[in-house]
Structure formats: structure tokens, C-alpha cells
Amino acid sequence: MEAFVTFYFDAAHRLTQVPSDHKCSQLHGHTFKAKIYISDSLDPDKQWVMDFAEIKAVCQPVIDRLDHTYLNEIEGLENPTSEVIAEWIWQRVKPELPVLIKVIVQESPESGAVYTGD
């Protein structure tokens, strides 16, 4: 069984590995959506995979670290593509949430990245 929790954060960034005439080379911002997926067997008594509050307790401090920041200034996010952000979140959540199976980061309703581990 899979379950997920969705988080939102607002942040500015610029992509450093694109040509200078690429629109994403300029400072800009997004309201990012991050979806954290877990997978485990259904608890026979509670009839859930995990309490959503437990997932939020692990993930919210990680999301708060990103919210209302300039992402390029955060270690590991010097070129903060959606792909890099998804992996960055995974690396910080997985040790505390071993049932983590997927992190999705969307920078718009139409585009984003999915990270499922190495």
C-alpha cells in the first residue's frame, strides 16, 4: 500500500548550467509542490500505512528549510533543478523515513521531477 503527503514551498532560484540567454538563468521563483510517497503494509489495527502526522513531522522541517529562500544558497542546491531538489529532499528524509519510495517535485502544474532513490 502506498500513501503520500503533499507540501508546498515558495522559493527563488536560477539555473546555473544553462546558457545566459535561457530564461531560467535569470532569478525567478516558483510555488513548488513536493509529494512524499511511502510504501508499507497496511497496519491491521489502524487500517493505514502510517499516520500522516508522522510523515509530516519528518518532512516539514526539511520543507521549511527550503521555504522562502534563495535555493542556490543552500548547500547541495547550487543548481536547483526540480531533479536536484527532489534528490536533496530524499537524502534528508530517507534516514528518518525508511519506507520512503518516491519524492515528486513540481515547479509548475505542468512540469516536475520524480526521484525514487539510486
N, C-alpha and C positions, 0 to 999 in steps of 0.2 A: 504494500500500500504506500502511496506517495501522499505527502502533504506539503503545502507551501505557505509562506508568509510574504507579503509584498511590502516593500519600504519605498519611500520617496526621499530624495535629497536634491537640493539645488546647489549647483557649483559652477564655477567658471573654469575654463581650460583653453589651451591652444595645443594643436598638434605640431610637434617639433620636427617630425620626419617627413613632412610634405613640402612641396615647392612653395616658395614665398608668395606666389600668386594663387595658391589654393585657398579657398575661403576659410578652411579650418586652421590655417596657420595664424589667423588673427584671433585675438582674445574674444571669446564668446561664452555663453552659458547655456545650461540646459536644466530642466527639471528631470532628473534621472529617475527611472524606476528600477529597483532591484528586487528580483524574486528569488527567494531562498527555498530550495526544494530538499526535502528529506525523504528517506525511504526506510521502512522497517515493518515488522509485522504489527498487526493490529493488537493493541492491548485487549485481552479478552474481558477484562472487568470494565475498563473505562470506554472501550469501543473507539479508541483513537490511536493514532500513531505516536503522537507526542502532544502535550499541552502547547498550544500556540504561544502561551505566555513564556514557556521555557525557551522556545525558539527566539522570541523577541528579546528575552533577557540576554541571550548570547550575541545576537546580531545588532541590536540597537546601538551599543557603544561603537561598533565598527562603522555603522552608517553615520552616526553623529560625528565621527572623525572626518567624514567627507562633506557634511552638510555646511553650506555657506562658506566654502573655502575656494582657494585657487589651487586646483588639483595638482598642477605642475610643481608646486612647492612641497608636496608630500613625498617622502622617501618611497621610491618604488613606482611613483606615478609621474615621472618626468616627461613621459609621452603618453598621456592618459586617454588612450583609445578606449572604447567600450570593452574590447577584448582584454586589455591590460587591467582595467578597473574590475572586471569580473574575476580575473585570476587573483588580483590583490585582495578582494573580499574573501574569496575561497581560502587563501592562505591564512587569514586571520580568524575565520570562523571554524574551519575544519578541525583544528585541535580541540575545540570546545564542543563541537557538534559532530561526532564521528559518523552519524547517519546522514550527513550532508551528501547529496548526489549531484546537485546542479545549482549553478548561480547564473541567472539571466540578468543582464544589464541593458536597459533600453535608454537611449538618449533622445528618442522621439517615438511617437506611436508606430512609426514605420521601420525603425532600424535599431539594431542592438546586437548583442553577442551572448552566446551560451558557453559556459565553462563547466566541464564535467570532471575535472582533475587531469592529472598527467596520463 
